[in-house]
Structures are given as structure tokens and as C-alpha cells.
């Protein structure tokens, strides 16, 4: 499945679940359409540990609000 399809499937089963999508095809059009969704973070490959930690922390912080 591609990212948008995966996100739709996750939302159908667990609407409130935070989602971190990682893609090697991180074009701006894909990133823009995914970022319109609540509780979604997107990382374009390749990414480093710092970017991954930032994304996870951001998702955890948002969950606590």
C-alpha cells in the first residue's frame, strides 16, 4: 500500500491513533496531502536519528495535550 492508502486503513480501524509515515517518495504533493490529516507526522527517507526522535517526541507531546 502507498502512504495515503495505509493512512486511510489505519484511520478506519483506529481513528485517534498517531501515525508516523516514512517514504522514499516524499514529494511535496504527498507530504501536503498527508499533513492535512490530524495526528500525522511524515519523514522523507533518508532521515537520521535526530529527525526520527523529533517526530516521535512531537507525536507524544501532541497526545498529552
C-alpha positions as CSV (number, residue, x, y, z in Angstrom):
1,X,0.0,0.0,0.0
2,X,1.1,3.5,-0.5
3,X,1.1,6.1,2.3
4,X,-2.4,7.6,1.7
5,X,-4.0,4.2,1.4
6,X,-2.2,3.0,4.6
7,X,-3.3,6.1,6.5
8,X,-7.0,5.5,5.4
9,X,-6.8,1.9,6.6
10,X,-5.4,2.9,9.9
11,X,-8.0,5.7,10.4
12,X,-10.8,3.2,9.6
13,X,-9.6,0.9,12.4
14,X,-8.2,3.4,14.9
15,X,-9.2,7.0,14.2
16,X,-7.3,8.5,17.1
17,X,-4.0,6.7,16.6
18,X,-1.0,8.9,15.9
19,X,0.7,7.8,12.6
20,X,4.3,8.3,11.5
21,X,4.8,7.7,7.8
22,X,8.2,7.3,6.3
23,X,8.7,7.3,2.5
24,X,11.4,7.4,-0.1
25,X,8.9,9.2,-2.3
26,X,8.5,12.3,-0.2
27,X,7.3,14.7,-2.8
28,X,5.8,17.9,-1.6
29,X,2.4,16.9,-3.0
30,X,2.3,13.7,-0.9
31,X,3.6,15.5,2.2
32,X,1.0,18.2,1.8
33,X,-1.9,15.8,1.5
34,X,-0.8,13.8,4.4
35,X,-0.1,16.7,6.7
36,X,-3.7,17.8,6.3
37,X,-4.6,14.9,8.5
38,X,-4.6,15.2,12.3
39,X,-2.0,13.3,14.3
40,X,0.2,12.5,11.3
41,X,3.9,13.0,11.0
42,X,5.9,12.4,7.8
43,X,9.5,11.7,7.3
44,X,11.2,11.6,3.9
45,X,14.0,9.0,3.5
46,X,16.8,9.2,4.2
47,X,16.4,10.6,7.7
48,X,18.6,10.5,10.7
49,X,18.1,9.7,14.3
50,X,17.5,13.3,15.2
51,X,14.6,13.7,12.8
52,X,13.1,10.4,14.0
53,X,13.3,11.4,17.6
54,X,11.8,14.8,16.8
55,X,8.9,13.2,15.1
56,X,8.2,10.7,17.9
57,X,8.5,13.4,20.6
58,X,6.2,15.7,18.6
59,X,3.6,13.0,18.4
60,X,3.9,12.1,22.1
61,X,3.7,15.8,23.1
62,X,0.5,16.2,21.0
63,X,-1.0,13.1,22.6
64,X,-0.5,14.6,26.0
65,X,-2.4,17.9,25.1
